Amino acid sequence: MLTLKLINEETERVIRGLEKKHFQGAAEAIAAVQATDRKRREAQQQLDNLLSESKKKAAEIGALMKQGLRDEAEKAKEAVAAMKERAKELEAAMDEAQRSVNEQLCQIPNIPYDEVPEGRAAEDNLVVKSSLSPNPSPVREGSSEVNLTVAEFDKDYSSLLPSLTGEGSGKRPSLPHWELAKKYNLIDFDLGVKITGAGFPVYIGKGAQLQRALINFFLDEARKAGYTEIMPPTVVNTASGYGTGQLPDKEGQMYHAEVDDFYLIPTAEVPVTNIYRDVILDEKQLPIKNCAYTQCFRREAGSYGKDVRGLNRLHEFSKVEIVRIDTPEHSRESHKEMLAHVEGLLIKLELPYRILRLCGGDQSFTSAICYDFEVYSEAQQRWLEVSSVSNFDTYQANRLKCRYRPEASKKPELCHTLNGSALALPRIVAALLENNQQADGIHIPAALQPYTGFAVID
C-alpha cells in the first residue's frame, strides 16, 4: 500500500498517478486518508501530553506524603487515575484511527511510474518490441517514449524464428491447439470436466512430458541466471494474501478453503514474496533472486468463445515465477534484467513474441510499472499473453513490512519487490503446438529437446 509519508509529502503526484490508473474518486480517497491520519496524530499528541502530565503528577504524590499533606496526595492520586482512564480512551481512538487508515489505504492502488503511458484498456498499451520486425511499429508512431524504451531491448532475433508465411516446402497445416491435442492424444479437456470441471485439463503421454520438460527448462534457465529455487506451499493464509495485495482486491478470483481460512495461490509470487514478510534484511543481501514452480489456481475463467477455449484460460495451470527483493536504487536495473531473462526464454523456444508496456488503466492494482510478453498463435491468428513482469516499488513491501538496513544508516527502509512469469505454461504450450505443426507432426524446438527426450510429436 502507499505510505502515508508519500501521500502527505507528494499529495498532488499521488492523485495524478491514481487518475492515470483511472481510480475513481482519487482526490476524495486521499483526502479521507489524510483526515483519518490527522485524527490519529491528534490523539497521539493528546496522549503524549497526558502521559507527561501524569508522570509529573505521580512524582508529586510522594512529596506530598512526605510533607504530611495526605488529602492533597489523595487528590493527586485521583487525578492520576483519571488520566490513566483518559489515556486508555486516547489509545483506543488511536488504534481505531490506525485501523481505519489501513483499511482506506488497502482500497487505494499503487501509483504508476511517469513512463507508464496514458490509457484505459489493453488497446492503449504500448508495443515496445516485436520479434516479427527488426524495426518494431509502436502503437503510437513518433513517440519519444517508445523509442527510448525500444533501446532497452537492443537485440533483434527475428532471424532465429520460424517463418510464419508458409513459404518454402509448401503451406503448413494450421490447426488450433485443442484440435492438435485431440489428434495426438496430448490433452483431454473432457476428462478434466468429468474429474473436476471446465478449466482443469488432463495432460496425457507426450502432452504431460512436454509440460514437465518446460517446467524443468524454465527452472534450469532461472538457476543459470542466479535465481535460487524455492518449493513453497500452494495454499496460503490471509496474512500472505494481504501482504502481496491479492486481498482484499482479488478475493473473488481465488479459491477459498473456508474451514481453515486458507487460499489456493493464484501465482507463486504470493508464498515466495511472503518469505520476507516482517523481515529486516541487510543491504549486502540484496538483490534477492528466487524462482519457483507451482500449480496456480484462479476462479476468473468462465467466459465462452475461442478467446478462452482450450488452454487459453484455465482454472488450474503450471507456472514458473521469478521474484526479486531489491533496494530502491537498483530495482529498475533488476526489472530490466528480468525482462531480458523472459525474452531470452522465448527466443530459445523460437516463438514469435512482442513486448508491451501496459498503460495506466490496464495495470494491476499493485504494480508501478508492468511489461507483458505475448506470443503469436499462428492457428488462432492472435497474440497470447504469457508473462507479466512488474516492479511494485514499495507498495507490497509496505504491506509486508519487508525492509532492509542500508550500510550507511541504522534506520531500516522499505525494499522494492518485483516479479514475473518465466513462464506460464498453458499458452506457451498452445503456441508451441500451433506454430510448430508440420505435415509429419509437431516439431519441438532444439533447446527443449534435451528435456522432452523427443524431437517430434507424431
N, C-alpha and C positions, 0 to 999 in steps of 0.2 A: 504494500500500500504506500501511498505518497507520505512523505514525512511532513510533520507539522512545521518544521523549520523551512522546508521548501515552500510550503503553502503560504506561510507568513512573510517570508522574505521575497518571494517572487510570485506574488499573487496573480498579477496580470499574465505572466508567462504560463502559469499553470492553467488559467482559464482559457487562454488561446489554444493551448495544447489539447485540452478536453474538447474544445469546439472543433478542432481538426479531426478528432475521433468521432465527432457528431454525437457527443454525450449531451443529452437533453438537460437543460437547466444547470449548466456548468457553474455559472456565476452564483446562482442561488445555493447550490450544493456546497461550494467553497465558503460562502458567507455563513451558512449554517454550521459548518465545522468550526470556523473561527469564533462564532458566537458561543458555541458549546465549550470550546477550549478556553475562552475568556472566563466563563463561569468556573471552570476548574482552577484556573490560575488565581482568580479572586478568592476562591475558597482556600487555596493553598496559602495565599498571603494572610488571610484572616487566621488560619490555623497557626502559621508561624508566629504571628504577633501574639496570639493567645498563649501558645506554649512558652514564649519568652516571658510574658506577664505572669503565667502560672509558676514558672521557675523562681521568679523574684519573690512572689507572694509566699511560696513554700519556704524560701530561705528566711522570711520574716518571722515565721511561726516559732522557730527555735529561739530567736532573740526575744520575742515577746514572752515566751515561757520563762526564760532566764530572768526577765525583769519582773516576773510575778503578775504580768498582765494577762491572766487566764482568759477573761472574757474577750479581749481583743484577739487572742490567739485562736479561740474557738470560731470567731467570726472569719478570721483568715482561713481556717480550715474549711469552713462552709463555702467561702469564695473559691478556694482551690477545687473543691468537689464540684461546684457548679461549672467551673472552667473545664474540668475533665469531661463532664457531660456534653458541654458545648463542643469540645474537641471531637468527641465521637460523632456528633451530628455533622461537623465540617468534614471529617474523614469520610463519612458515608456519602456526603454530597460530592466530594472529590472523586470517589470511586464510581459513583453513578455517572458523573460528567465524563470520566475517562472511558467508561464502558460505552457511553453514547457516542463519544468521539470515534472510538474504534469501529463501532457499527456503521457510522456515517462514512468513515474512510474506506471500509470494505466495499461500499457501494460505488466508489469512485474509481474509474480505471486509471491505468498508468498514462502518463502523457508521452506523446511521440517525440522523437528527436526532430530537429529542424529539417533534416534532409528527407524526412518522410513526406511523400507527395500528398497534396490535397486530393480528396475523392471520397465517394460514399461506398462504393462496392467494387467487386472484382474487376469490372470492366475499366476501372480507373487506375488499376495497378500499372506499374512501370516496368516494361521489359528492358532489362539492362544487358542481357546477352542471350543469343540464340546460337546453338551449335550448328544449326542448319544454314547459317550465313556467316561468312568471315567478317561482315560489317553489319551487325545487328540493326534492325529497323525498330527504334523505340516507338512506344505508343504515342509519345508526344515529340514530334520532329523538332530538331533545333534546340532542345532543352540543354542548357549547360550542365544541369544536374545530372542528366542521363549520361552525357559524355564523360563527366567526372567519374561516375560510378562504373561505366564500362571499362575505364582504365584500371580499375581494381581487378578486373578479370582479363588479364592482358594476353592470354594464350587462346589460339583457335585450334580446335581439334576436329574440325569438320571432316578432314581427310580420313580420319580413323573410323568414321561412322559408316554403317551400311547404306547403300543407295536406297532412296525411298521412291525412286521413279519407276522401278520395274524394268529398267533398261538392261541390256546385256543378253542373258540367256533366256529371255522371254519374261513376260509379266508373271510376278509371283502370286500365289494364292493369297487371299485376304479375308480369312475368316476371323470373327471376333473370338476372344479367348474362351468364352463359355462354350462355343461350339468345338473349339480345339480341345478343351478339357474333356469333353464328352467323346470326341473322336479318338483320342489317345488314352482314354481312361486315366486322367490325371486328377480330376477333382469331381466329386459328386455333390452337387448342390441339393438335390432332392433328398439324399440320405441325411444331409445335415438338418434339413427341415424335419425329417422323421425323428431324429435323435433329440434335437433341441428346438429349432425353429429357423425362420429365414435369417440369413446373415451369419450362419455358422457352418461353413463348408467343411467337407471331409476330403482331405488330400490322400491320394492313393498312389502306390508304386512310385514311378518316376516323378509324379507331382509332389509327393512327400519328400523324395530325395532332393528335388530342386529347392524346396523350402529350406531344408536343413543345410544344403550347400550354400545358399545365400546368407543364412544366419552366420555360418562359420566364416564365410568370406568377409562379411562386414565386420565381424569381431576381430578377425586377424588383421584387417586393414586398420582398424582403430588401435589395436595393440602396437602395430608398427609406427603409428603416428603418436605414440606416447600416452595413450589412454589406459588407465587401469580398469580391468573388467570387474564389475560388481554383479552379483546374482541376488537381487533383492526380493522381498515378498511381493506378491501381486495383489494383495489386499492391504489397505492402509486404514488408519484410524482418522477420526475427524480432524485432529490437530494437523496431520500431514496434508490432508486435503485443503485445509485453510492456509497452511504455510506456503504452498505454491500457487494459490489463487483459484483452485478448482471449486472451492467452497468459499462463499455461497454462490458464486457466479454461475457455475456449471453443474449444480447439484442434480438437475433433472437429466443430465446427459450421462450420469454414472449409475452403475448398478449398485444398489444399497442392500447389504445384508443387515436387515433391521434388528434382528435379535441381538447381535453382537455390536451393532453400530459400526460396521466396517464397510469400506467401499472398495469395489474392484477397480484397479487402476486403469485410467484411460491412456497412460503412457508411463514409461519408466522414469520420466522426469520427476514424477511425484515422489516415489520412495528414495530415489538416488539423491535428489536435492535435499530431501529432509534428513539425510545423514548429517547435514551441517546445521540443522535447527538447534538454536540455543548453544552454539559453539563459537568460541573466540579463537581464531587462527593466528599464527604468526605470519607476517608478510612474506617471509622466506619460503613458506609452504605454497604460496600462490604463484602461478595458477594451478589449481587442482583440476585434473582431467580424468573423468570417469566415463565408462561406457557400460551399457547393459543390454542384454537381450531379454525381453519379456513377451508374454502374451498380453494384449491390450483389449480392453472391453469398453464399448461405447453404445449407449442406447439410442444415439441420434439417428441411426439408419431407420428406414421405414417408408420413404417415398418410393415411387414406382417409375419405371421407364428405363431407357437404355443408359442414362447417365449414372444410374445406381445398380445396373444389372451385373450379375456375376461377381467379380472381385472388386468392382468399382467402389463399393461401400459396404462394409461389414460391421457386425456387432462384435466379433472377436477376430483378432488378427495378430500376426507376429511383427515385431519391430525391434530394431537396434537403435538405441538412443545414445547420443553423446552429450555430456553435461560438463560445464566448467564453472568453477568459482574463482573469481579474479578480483584484482584491485580496480578501482575506477580508472586509473591512469592507463591500464593495459587492456581493458575489456574490449575496446574497439579492435585492437590488433587480434585478440583472441577470436572475435567474431569473424574477421576476415580469414583467419586460419581454418575455422570451422567450415566456412563457405567453400574454401579451396578443397577441403577434405571431401565434402559431399560431392563436389563437382568431379573430383578425381574418381570416385566410385562409379559415377555414371559414364565417365569416359572409358573406364576399364570394362564396363558392361556393354560398351558400344551402343548405347542408347541415345537417340536424338533428344536433346533437352533444351530448356530455356530457364533463365533465372529472372524472377520478378521481385521488385521491391514493392511491398504492399503499401497501399495508400492508407491514410488515417482511418477511414471508415471500414476498411477490411481487416485491420489489425485485430489481434486478440485483445482481450480485456487487460492482460498483464504485460504485454510487450511494449518496449520503447521503440524498437525497430525490428522488422522481420523481412526475410527474403524467402520466397517459395521457389522450390525446384519442381519443374513439371517435365514429364517425358511424353513424347508424342506417340500416340497409338495409331498405327497405320490403318488397321482394320476399322477402328471406330472414327477415324478422321477427327481426333480431338486430343487436347492436351490433358494429362492426368497428373494431379499433384502427388508428389512422392516424398516431399520433405519441406518442413518449415524450420528455419534456423533463426533464432531470436536472441536478442540481448534485452534483458529485463531491467537493466540498470540496477537501482537499489530497491525496486518495488517488491520483489519476492523476499529479498534479504531483510527488509524491514518487518515483514510478517514473520519470517523465520527467526529473527534476531540472530542472523548469521553475520558475524563481524570478524574483523582482523585487526591486529595491533601493528600499526606502521613502525618500522625500525626507528624512525626519528621521533616517535611520540609514544607516550604511555596510554593515551586515550584510544580505546577501540573505535573503529569506524565501520560503517556498513560495507559489505562486499558487493560486487556485481555478480549476478548469476546469468548464465547463458545455457541454451540447449538447442538440440536439433536432431531430426530424424536422420539416421545414417545406416540403413534407410528403412522405411516402411515397406513391407514385402508385397501386399496384395497387388498394388498397381504396377510394381516392378515386374512381378510375375506376369501380369496381364500384358505389359509392353514387350517383355521378352518373348512370350509365346506368339504374339501377333506380328511383331516386327521381324522375327527370325524364322517364320514359316516358309518352307520351300516345298517343292514337289515331293522330295524324298523324306520330309519330316521337319522337325523344328531343330534348328542348329543352335547349339549352346556357345556363348562367347568363350574365347580361348582362356580368358582369365578365370572363368568359372569351372572349366572342365576338370581341373585337379580336385575340385570339391564334389562335383557331381559323379565323377567316375565314368561318364559317358559324354560323347560329343554331339549326339543326335537323339532326339525323341522320335521314334518311328513306330 
